[in-house]
Amino acid sequence: MANPLPTQLLSGEGGVLITNAAFSELLEQLGRRSDDLLADLLPTGWTLPLSQQGWFATLRIGECLVKQLLMGGNQRYTFHLVKLSLSGGACLCCMLMPSDDISETRLVGILNSIACFVMELDSRGNISYLNDVLRERLGYGLGELGRLVHLRQLWQEFRTAELLRLLGEVDRHGQVRFRGGLTRKDGAVIPMEIVIVSSQPPNDSLYLLTARDIAPRPAHKASLKTALVEVEQYAQSVEDENHELRARLNYRVEETRLVYRSAAFEEVVPRIQHVAPSEAPVLITGETGSGKQLVARSIHELSWRADHPLISVDCASLPPTLVERALFGNQTDTLVKPADQGPAYLEAARGGTLLLREIGALPLPVQARLLRVLEAASVTASQPEAKGYADVRLIATTHRDLLRSTEAGSFRGDLYDRLNRHTVACIPLRERRTDIYPLLHHFIDKFNQQYGRAVSGVDATTLRHLEAYSFAGNVRELEGMVQHAYLAAAGESPPPSSLKTTDGDRGEKTPELNLFDGMLTEFIFFEDYQRKYLQRVLDSVEGKVSGTGGAADILGMHPQTLFSKLRKLGIRR
């Protein structure tokens, strides 16, 4: 059977060794040449063909390069290149596939079958993938993979600032190479040469780390033909096993990951990156459920305070008579703590970030005191040894129009002016509808893990309905819909929604999601359930209705009754 994964093997100098039919057919359809794809993958400043051999020589065994390409009528494809070590020398394994195709996850299996160390991580050091070779080298069993959640567990010299510096080099130059030690489970440090490259399109903030022992290790022995056969066999074996593969790898959903593909939200990301390193207060605006807390956490984790606490306070839920004490305790505005004072929110956030959610709900006297703390912090910022310095970075969120609140006298204008200098506006989901699909899969992954399910995706009709829905509750409403389906499937009552939507006033029908046949779908009629079930029974007996072992025998029905049912449901054998 032909390999469904378009694959080409090149020599270490870039000459074509083997090309499978799927790769050739796809290139012909797109009107592209193999050299064109390699040129797209080159770092800035390199050109083909003069420097092709020199560029290949710079790659180390096991290094992986991944780039998303726009070809063939604006369709997105992903081009993967992996350098392998075989008995005949080094070679390059190239794979090309549509970006939205489930085939892209097959690369994970290929990485598990080659003799190199591979890890995927995000810009904060959270690990989303380790291949089996690296896991075994570090001394962990397959069942212990879920314990490895952050780079600091494996890299002795991990510092947030150093990781950001290295990833900055990757963003500027395409890759970064350095030497460091990876720590085994038994505490031994393995000296490694490490290379980091971008793993996915930039807006996914994922990076691929490959490593090799500095001491030489025996090359993996296999022929080129055997290697290609193994790739084909593996690709075929995991054709429909995307979820199972992720489950075996203990795939984790990162709560702070910004999930999007829309151009609208892509314009927000540079703003987040711009304000994160600053010590100045940040105001995040947006409708309820639009992701303000997630943006705040991202700003904190991209800042120099990421290793210190992020304390989140819902100002709207605090009683007006207690809010001042909850924030400040019995402290003075300079935050000098009396000996008998328990920790207030500002004190608990010392060294880190204080997130004030819905800051517009703060009483005016508390706003005045908060402003004095901010002014004291800005005056003493250049004197960190000053004991009264409030070493806290403030982030505030609001769904209100604070400018109107200042005009109405319910919010201090001077506090608004200080907060409004650095702002991030969260975009409603109805204005970035192309984000609904990746968000759905993000929540499916999250709840698959939480509830132990194996849901693979969402059916096309339901997706169209969701993309047409207005989502007054934004991303939080979408997450609530997905969780409701999981809870209903488990026979549990979903928690009451905290969102006050107005969809009924718009004449919209709120989609109700359910789990059926391994998919997320809207409610379907009982006849549709019957139709799918009967079709599955018929398929299992190759269309046989009557007689021993037939569908009627399995279902405990009279054959004529089943024939009548099949006609009514429009099922053909």
DOTOR-839275 format. One line per 8 residues: number of its first residue (from 1); their letters; for each residue x, y, z of C-alpha. Coordinates in Angstrom, 1 decimal. Layout:
<atoms>
NUM	a	X Y Z; ...
</atoms>
This chain:
<atoms>
1	manplptq	0.0 0.0 0.0; 1.3 3.5 -0.8; 2.5 5.6 2.1; -0.2 8.2 2.8; 2.5 10.5 4.3; 4.3 12.3 1.4; 8.0 11.5 2.2; 11.4 12.1 0.5
9	llsgeggv	14.8 11.0 1.6; 17.8 13.1 0.7; 21.5 12.4 1.1; 23.6 14.5 3.5; 24.5 16.8 0.6; 20.9 17.2 -0.5; 20.8 14.8 -3.4; 17.5 12.9 -3.8
17	litnaafs	17.7 9.2 -2.7; 14.2 8.0 -2.5; 10.8 9.8 -3.2; 7.5 8.0 -2.5; 4.5 8.4 -4.9; 2.6 10.6 -2.4; 5.3 13.2 -2.2; 5.8 13.3 -6.0
25	elleqlgr	2.0 13.6 -6.7; 1.6 16.4 -4.1; 4.5 18.4 -5.5; 3.1 18.0 -9.0; -0.4 19.1 -7.9; 1.1 22.2 -6.3; 3.5 23.0 -9.1; 6.5 23.0 -6.8
33	rsddllad	10.0 21.4 -6.8; 11.8 19.9 -3.8; 14.4 22.6 -3.9; 11.7 25.2 -3.6; 10.6 23.7 -0.3; 14.2 23.5 1.0; 14.7 27.2 0.1; 11.5 28.1 2.1
41	llptgwtl	13.0 26.3 5.1; 16.4 28.0 4.9; 17.4 30.6 7.6; 17.3 34.2 6.5; 20.4 35.1 4.4; 21.0 31.6 2.9; 20.4 30.9 -0.8; 20.1 27.7 -2.8
49	plsqqgwf	21.9 26.0 -4.5; 25.3 27.5 -3.8; 25.1 27.1 0.0; 22.9 24.1 0.1; 25.6 21.6 1.0; 27.1 23.9 3.6; 23.7 24.5 5.2; 23.0 20.7 5.5
57	atlrigec	26.4 20.2 7.0; 25.5 22.6 9.9; 22.5 20.4 10.9; 23.1 17.9 13.7; 21.8 14.3 13.8; 18.2 14.5 15.1; 17.7 18.2 14.5; 14.2 18.9 13.2
65	lvkqllmg	13.0 21.9 11.3; 9.3 22.7 10.8; 7.8 25.5 8.7; 4.3 26.3 7.6; 4.0 27.1 4.0; 1.2 28.8 2.0; 0.8 27.0 -1.4; -1.8 25.9 -3.9
73	gnqrytfh	-4.6 28.4 -3.7; -3.8 29.7 -0.2; -3.9 26.3 1.4; -1.5 25.8 4.3; 1.0 22.9 4.3; 3.6 22.0 6.9; 7.1 20.9 5.8; 9.1 18.8 8.2
81	lvklslsg	12.8 18.0 7.8; 14.7 15.6 10.2; 18.4 14.7 9.9; 18.9 11.0 10.5; 22.0 8.8 11.0; 22.0 5.6 9.0; 24.6 2.9 8.2; 25.4 4.6 4.8
89	gaclccml	25.9 8.0 6.4; 23.6 10.9 7.3; 20.4 11.6 5.4; 17.5 14.0 5.5; 13.9 12.9 5.8; 11.5 15.4 4.4; 7.7 15.2 4.9; 5.0 17.5 3.5
97	mpsddise	1.3 17.5 4.6; -1.7 19.8 4.8; -1.6 21.7 8.1; -5.1 20.7 9.2; -4.6 17.1 8.3; -4.5 14.5 11.1; -1.4 13.2 9.3; 0.7 15.9 10.9
105	trlvgiln	0.6 14.1 14.2; 2.3 11.1 12.6; 5.6 12.9 13.0; 5.4 12.2 16.7; 5.7 8.5 16.0; 8.6 9.0 13.7; 10.4 11.0 16.3; 9.9 8.1 18.7
113	siacfvme	11.5 5.7 16.2; 14.8 7.5 15.6; 17.9 7.6 17.7; 17.8 11.2 18.8; 16.6 13.2 21.8; 13.6 15.5 21.0; 11.5 17.7 23.3; 8.8 20.3 22.6
121	ldsrgnis	8.2 23.2 24.9; 6.6 26.6 24.9; 8.0 30.1 25.6; 7.6 29.6 29.4; 9.4 26.3 29.5; 6.3 24.0 29.8; 7.1 20.7 28.2; 4.4 19.4 25.8
129	ylndvlre	6.3 16.4 24.4; 9.3 14.1 25.0; 10.2 11.3 22.6; 10.7 7.8 23.9; 14.5 7.9 23.3; 15.0 10.9 25.5; 12.6 9.6 28.2; 14.5 6.4 28.4
137	rlgyglge	17.9 8.2 28.4; 16.7 10.2 31.4; 15.7 7.1 33.2; 11.9 7.6 33.3; 9.3 4.9 32.6; 6.4 5.5 30.2; 4.0 5.8 33.2; 6.2 8.5 34.7
145	lgrlvhlr	6.1 10.8 31.6; 3.3 13.0 33.1; 5.7 14.0 35.9; 8.0 15.9 33.4; 6.0 19.1 33.0; 8.6 21.9 33.0; 12.1 22.4 31.6; 13.4 23.4 35.1
153	qlwqefrt	13.0 19.7 36.1; 15.6 18.6 33.5; 17.9 21.6 32.9; 20.0 22.3 35.9; 20.8 25.9 34.9; 17.1 26.8 34.1; 16.3 30.5 34.6; 13.3 32.2 33.0
161	aellrllg	15.3 35.2 31.9; 17.9 32.9 30.2; 15.2 30.9 28.4; 13.6 34.1 27.1; 17.1 35.2 25.9; 17.6 31.9 24.0; 14.2 31.9 22.5; 14.8 35.5 21.4
169	evdrhgqv	17.9 34.2 19.5; 15.7 31.6 17.9; 13.1 34.2 16.8; 15.9 36.3 15.3; 18.2 33.7 13.7; 16.1 30.6 13.2; 17.9 28.5 15.8; 20.2 28.6 18.8
177	rfrggltr	22.9 26.1 19.8; 24.5 25.7 23.2; 25.9 23.2 25.6; 24.2 22.3 28.9; 23.4 19.4 31.2; 20.1 17.4 31.3; 19.4 15.8 34.7; 18.4 12.2 34.9
185	kdgavipm	15.8 10.8 37.3; 18.7 9.5 39.5; 20.2 13.0 39.7; 23.1 12.4 37.3; 23.7 15.2 34.8; 24.3 14.2 31.2; 26.4 16.7 29.2; 24.5 17.6 26.0
193	eivivssq	24.8 19.8 22.9; 21.4 21.4 22.6; 19.7 23.0 19.6; 16.4 24.9 19.8; 14.3 25.8 16.7; 10.7 27.0 16.2; 8.4 24.0 16.2; 5.3 25.6 14.8
201	ppndslyl	4.1 28.8 13.2; 5.1 31.7 15.5; 1.6 32.4 16.9; 1.7 29.0 18.6; 4.8 29.9 20.6; 6.1 26.3 20.5; 9.7 25.3 20.2; 11.5 22.1 19.3
209	ltardiap	14.6 21.2 21.4; 16.9 18.5 20.1; 19.9 17.2 22.0; 22.8 14.8 21.7; 25.3 13.4 24.1; 28.6 15.2 23.7; 30.4 11.9 24.0; 30.1 10.0 20.6
217	rpahkasl	27.4 7.3 20.5; 27.1 4.5 18.0; 25.2 5.4 14.9; 21.8 3.8 14.3; 22.2 1.0 11.8; 19.6 0.7 9.1; 19.5 0.8 5.4; 17.8 3.7 3.5
225	ktalveve	15.2 1.4 2.1; 14.4 -0.1 5.5; 14.1 3.4 7.0; 11.6 4.4 4.4; 9.6 1.2 4.9; 9.5 1.8 8.6; 8.2 5.4 8.0; 5.5 4.0 5.7
233	qyaqsved	4.4 1.3 8.1; 4.2 3.7 11.0; 2.4 6.3 9.1; -0.2 3.8 8.0; -0.6 2.3 11.5; -1.6 5.6 13.1; -3.9 6.9 10.3; -6.9 7.2 12.7
241	enhelrar	-5.2 7.2 16.1; -4.5 10.9 16.8; -6.2 10.9 20.2; -4.8 7.6 21.3; -1.3 8.8 20.4; -1.7 11.9 22.4; -3.0 9.9 25.4; 0.0 7.5 25.3
249	lnyrveet	2.3 10.6 25.4; 0.4 12.0 28.4; -0.5 15.0 26.3; -1.1 18.0 28.6; -3.2 21.0 28.1; -1.5 24.2 29.2; -4.0 26.5 30.9; -2.0 29.6 30.0
257	rlvyrsaa	-1.6 28.9 26.3; -3.1 31.5 24.0; -5.0 29.5 21.5; -5.9 31.3 18.2; -5.4 31.4 14.5; -7.2 34.6 13.6; -5.4 37.7 12.2; -7.5 39.8 14.6
265	feevvpri	-6.0 38.1 17.8; -2.6 37.9 16.2; -2.4 41.7 16.4; -3.0 41.4 20.2; 0.0 39.2 20.8; 2.7 41.8 20.0; 1.0 44.1 22.5; 1.2 41.4 25.2
273	qhvapsea	4.9 40.9 24.4; 5.5 44.6 24.5; 4.0 45.3 27.9; 5.2 42.1 29.6; 8.8 43.2 30.4; 7.7 46.5 31.8; 7.1 47.1 35.5; 4.3 49.6 34.8
281	pvlitget	0.7 48.8 35.6; -1.4 47.2 32.8; -5.1 47.5 32.1; -6.8 44.7 30.2; -10.2 45.5 28.7; -12.8 43.3 27.1; -16.2 41.6 27.4; -17.0 39.0 30.0
289	gsgkqlva	-15.4 35.7 29.1; -13.1 37.1 26.4; -9.9 35.8 28.0; -8.7 38.7 30.1; -7.4 36.5 33.0; -5.5 34.3 30.5; -3.9 37.4 28.9; -2.9 38.6 32.4
297	rsihelsw	-1.3 35.3 33.3; 0.6 35.4 30.0; 1.9 38.9 30.7; 3.0 37.7 34.2; 4.7 34.6 32.8; 6.5 36.6 30.1; 7.7 39.1 32.7; 10.8 39.1 34.9
305	radhplis	8.5 38.2 37.8; 7.4 34.9 36.4; 9.2 32.9 39.2; 7.2 34.8 41.8; 3.5 34.6 42.7; 0.6 35.9 40.7; -2.2 36.8 43.2; -5.6 37.1 41.6
313	vdcaslpp	-8.4 39.1 43.3; -12.0 39.4 42.1; -12.9 43.0 43.2; -16.6 42.5 42.3; -17.0 39.6 44.7; -15.4 41.3 47.8; -17.9 43.1 50.1; -17.3 46.9 50.1
321	tlveralf	-16.8 46.9 53.8; -14.0 44.3 53.6; -12.2 45.0 50.4; -9.7 47.6 51.8; -8.7 45.2 54.6; -8.4 42.3 52.1; -6.1 44.3 49.9; -4.0 46.2 52.4
329	gnqtdtlv	-4.5 44.6 55.8; -3.7 47.1 58.5; -0.7 48.4 56.6; 0.1 51.9 55.8; 0.3 53.0 52.2; 4.1 52.3 52.2; 3.4 48.6 53.0; 5.5 48.5 56.2
337	kpadqgpa	4.0 45.4 57.8; 3.3 45.5 61.5; 4.3 42.4 63.5; 0.7 41.4 64.2; -0.5 41.8 60.6; -1.6 38.7 58.6; -0.8 38.7 54.9; -3.1 40.8 52.7
345	yleaargg	-3.3 40.4 49.0; -0.7 43.1 48.3; 1.7 41.6 50.8; 1.1 38.1 49.4; 2.0 39.3 45.9; 5.3 40.9 47.0; 7.9 40.2 44.4; 5.3 39.1 41.9
353	tlllreig	2.1 40.3 40.3; -1.2 41.4 41.7; -4.2 40.9 39.4; -7.2 43.0 40.2; -10.1 41.6 38.3; -12.9 44.0 37.6; -11.1 46.9 39.1; -14.1 49.2 38.3
361	alplpvqa	-16.0 47.6 41.2; -13.5 49.0 43.8; -15.0 51.7 46.1; -13.6 55.2 45.6; -11.7 55.3 49.0; -9.9 52.1 48.0; -9.1 53.5 44.6; -7.5 56.5 46.3
369	rllrvlea	-5.3 54.3 48.5; -4.3 52.0 45.6; -3.3 55.1 43.6; -1.0 56.2 46.5; 0.6 52.8 46.6; 1.3 53.1 42.8; 2.7 56.5 43.2; 5.0 55.4 46.0
377	asvtasqp	6.2 52.5 44.0; 7.0 54.7 41.0; 9.0 57.2 43.1; 11.1 54.5 44.8; 11.4 52.2 41.8; 15.1 53.2 41.4; 15.7 52.5 45.1; 14.7 48.9 45.7
385	eakgyadv	16.5 49.0 49.1; 13.9 51.4 50.3; 11.8 49.5 52.9; 8.5 51.2 51.9; 8.8 50.2 48.2; 5.8 48.1 47.1; 7.6 45.4 45.1; 4.4 44.4 43.3
393	rliatthr	3.5 44.7 39.6; -0.2 45.6 39.1; -2.4 44.2 36.3; -6.1 45.2 36.3; -9.0 43.9 34.2; -12.4 45.4 33.4; -15.4 44.8 31.2; -16.7 48.3 31.9
401	dllrstea	-16.0 51.5 30.0; -13.8 53.1 32.7; -13.7 56.4 30.8; -17.5 56.7 31.2; -17.2 55.6 34.8; -14.8 58.5 35.4; -17.2 60.9 33.8; -20.0 59.5 36.0
409	gsfrgdly	-17.8 59.9 39.1; -17.7 56.2 40.0; -14.0 55.8 39.1; -11.1 58.1 39.8; -9.7 59.9 36.8; -6.2 60.0 38.1; -6.2 56.3 38.7; -7.6 55.7 35.2
417	drlnrhtv	-4.9 57.9 33.7; -2.2 55.8 35.3; -3.7 52.5 34.3; -4.6 53.6 30.8; -1.0 54.2 29.8; -0.4 50.5 29.0; -3.5 48.6 27.8; -4.4 45.3 26.1
425	aciplrer	-7.8 44.9 24.5; -9.3 41.4 24.4; -11.3 40.8 21.2; -14.9 39.3 21.4; -15.1 35.8 20.0; -17.7 36.8 17.4; -15.0 39.1 15.9; -12.5 36.3 15.6
433	rtdiypll	-14.6 33.3 14.5; -11.7 31.4 12.9; -10.5 30.9 16.5; -13.5 28.7 17.3; -12.1 25.6 15.7; -8.7 25.6 17.5; -10.4 26.6 20.8; -12.8 23.7 20.5
441	hhfidkfn	-9.9 21.2 20.1; -8.0 22.9 23.0; -11.0 22.3 25.3; -11.6 18.8 23.9; -8.0 18.0 24.8; -8.4 19.5 28.3; -11.6 17.7 29.1; -10.5 14.4 27.6
449	qqygravs	-7.7 14.5 30.1; -9.9 15.7 33.0; -12.7 13.2 32.4; -10.8 10.3 30.9; -12.6 10.4 27.5; -11.3 9.8 24.0; -13.3 12.4 22.0; -11.5 13.0 18.7
457	gvdattlr	-13.1 16.2 17.4; -16.3 18.0 16.3; -18.5 17.1 13.4; -18.6 19.6 10.4; -22.3 20.6 10.8; -21.9 21.5 14.4; -18.7 23.5 13.7; -20.6 25.5 11.1
465	hleaysfa	-23.4 26.3 13.6; -20.9 27.3 16.2; -19.0 29.6 13.8; -22.3 31.3 13.0; -23.3 31.7 16.7; -22.7 35.2 18.3; -21.2 33.9 21.7; -22.3 36.7 24.0
473	gnvreleg	-20.3 34.9 26.7; -17.2 34.6 24.4; -14.5 32.0 25.0; -15.9 31.1 28.5; -19.3 30.3 27.0; -17.7 28.0 24.4; -15.7 26.2 27.1; -18.9 25.9 29.2
481	mvqhayla	-20.7 24.3 26.2; -17.9 21.7 25.8; -17.8 20.9 29.5; -21.6 20.5 29.6; -21.3 17.8 27.0; -18.7 15.9 29.0; -20.7 16.2 32.2; -23.9 15.1 30.5
489	aagesppp	-22.2 12.1 29.0; -21.0 11.1 32.5; -24.5 11.5 33.9; -23.5 14.5 36.0; -25.4 17.8 36.3; -23.4 20.7 34.8; -22.7 23.7 37.1; -25.0 26.7 36.7
497	sslkttdg	-23.6 29.2 34.2; -22.3 32.5 35.6; -22.7 34.2 32.2; -25.5 36.5 31.6; -26.0 36.2 27.9; -28.6 37.9 25.8; -28.9 35.4 23.0; -32.6 35.0 23.6
505	drgektpe	-33.1 38.7 22.8; -31.3 38.2 19.5; -33.6 35.3 18.5; -30.7 32.9 18.5; -30.9 29.2 19.5; -28.0 28.4 21.9; -26.2 25.3 20.6; -26.3 22.4 22.9
513	lnlfdgml	-23.4 20.1 22.5; -23.3 16.3 23.2; -20.8 13.5 22.9; -21.8 10.8 20.4; -19.7 8.2 18.5; -16.4 9.7 19.6; -17.3 13.2 18.4; -18.6 16.4 19.8
521	tefiffed	-21.9 17.2 18.2; -25.2 19.0 18.7; -28.2 17.1 19.9; -29.4 14.7 17.2; -32.8 13.0 16.9; -33.3 9.5 18.2; -33.7 8.2 14.6; -30.1 9.4 13.9
529	yqrkylqr	-28.8 7.5 16.8; -30.7 4.4 15.6; -29.4 4.9 12.1; -25.8 5.0 13.2; -26.2 2.1 15.5; -27.9 -0.2 13.0; -25.4 0.7 10.3; -22.6 -0.3 12.6
537	vldsvegk	-24.3 -3.6 13.3; -24.8 -4.2 9.6; -21.2 -3.4 8.8; -20.0 -5.9 11.4; -21.9 -8.7 9.7; -21.2 -7.5 6.2; -24.8 -6.6 5.5; -26.3 -9.9 6.6
545	vsgtggaa	-29.8 -9.4 8.1; -31.5 -12.8 8.7; -30.1 -16.1 9.7; -27.7 -17.2 12.5; -25.2 -14.4 13.2; -27.2 -11.9 11.1; -28.1 -8.4 12.3; -31.6 -9.4 13.3
553	dilgmhpq	-30.1 -12.3 15.4; -27.7 -9.9 17.1; -30.4 -7.4 17.8; -33.0 -9.9 18.9; -35.5 -8.7 16.3; -37.6 -10.5 13.7; -35.9 -10.1 10.3; -39.0 -8.6 8.7
561	tlfsklrk	-39.2 -6.0 11.5; -35.6 -5.1 11.0; -36.1 -4.9 7.2; -39.0 -2.5 7.8; -36.9 -0.5 10.2; -34.0 -0.2 7.7; -36.4 1.0 4.9; -37.9 3.6 7.3
569	lgirr	-34.5 4.9 8.2; -33.2 4.8 4.6; -30.4 2.4 5.4; -29.1 0.4 2.4; -27.2 -2.9 2.9
</atoms>
